Amino acid sequence: MLLAMYAAAPRIPLALLVLWAIYKQATPALLILGALAGAMQSPDAGIGLFEHDLGKCAGPLFIAILQFFVVYLLHRSVRITPQTKRG
C-alpha cells in the first residue's frame, strides 16, 4: 500500500494540473504537462527492463510512446505563435 502511494503521489497533482489546463484551454500548458507525463512513464519502463520483466517494461513504454505521440499531434494541430502588442 505504501509503495502504491509513493507511485501515485507525483501523478495525482499532474492529473489535476492537466484537468485545469483543459478547463482553461491552455495549449502550451497541455503540451508541457503531456511531455512531462510521458517522461514520467519512461523510467518505469527502464525499471522493468532492468528487472528483466516484460510486463513491467512493455506497459509503461507503450503508454510513454502513446503520450509523446499525442503531444506531437497536439503540437502539429495547434500553431502556437507569440502574441505581440499592436499599437
C-alpha positions in Angstrom: 0.0 0.0 0.0 2.8 2.4 0.9 4.6 1.7 -2.5 1.4 2.5 -4.3 1.0 5.8 -2.5 4.6 6.7 -3.4 3.8 5.9 -7.1 0.6 7.9 -7.1 2.0 10.9 -5.3 3.5 12.7 -8.3 0.8 11.6 -10.7 -2.2 13.0 -8.8 -1.1 16.7 -8.9 -0.1 16.2 -12.5 -3.6 14.9 -13.3 -5.1 17.9 -11.5 -2.9 20.3 -13.5 -3.9 18.6 -16.7 -7.6 19.0 -15.9 -7.0 22.7 -15.0 -5.2 23.2 -18.4 -8.0 21.5 -20.3 -10.6 23.7 -18.5 -8.6 26.9 -19.3 -7.8 25.6 -22.8 -4.2 26.4 -22.3 -2.5 24.5 -25.1 1.1 25.4 -24.1 0.5 24.1 -20.6 -1.1 20.9 -22.1 2.0 20.3 -24.3 4.4 20.7 -21.3 2.3 18.6 -19.0 1.8 15.9 -21.7 5.5 15.7 -22.3 6.1 15.5 -18.5 3.6 12.7 -18.2 5.3 10.8 -20.9 8.7 11.4 -19.3 7.4 10.1 -16.0 6.5 6.8 -17.7 9.9 6.3 -19.3 11.8 5.5 -16.0 9.1 3.0 -15.1 9.8 1.2 -18.4 13.6 1.4 -17.6 13.0 -0.3 -14.2 11.0 -3.1 -15.9 13.9 -3.6 -18.4 16.4 -3.6 -15.5 14.4 -6.3 -13.7 14.0 -8.3 -17.0 10.2 -8.2 -16.6 8.5 -7.7 -19.9 5.2 -6.8 -18.3 6.7 -4.0 -16.2 8.6 -2.7 -19.2 6.1 -3.0 -22.1 3.1 -1.3 -20.4 4.9 1.9 -19.3 6.8 2.0 -22.6 3.6 1.8 -24.6 2.0 4.5 -22.5 5.0 6.8 -22.8 5.2 6.3 -26.6 1.4 6.9 -26.9 1.7 10.0 -24.7 4.6 11.5 -26.8 2.6 10.7 -30.0 -0.5 12.6 -28.7 1.6 15.5 -27.6 3.2 15.6 -31.1 -0.3 15.5 -32.7 -1.5 18.3 -30.4 1.6 20.4 -31.3 1.0 19.9 -35.0 -2.7 20.7 -34.9 -2.4 23.9 -33.0 0.0 26.6 -34.1 1.4 28.4 -31.1 2.5 31.9 -32.1 3.8 34.6 -29.8 1.3 37.4 -29.4 2.7 40.9 -30.0 1.2 44.2 -29.0 0.0 46.3 -31.8 -0.1 49.9 -31.1 
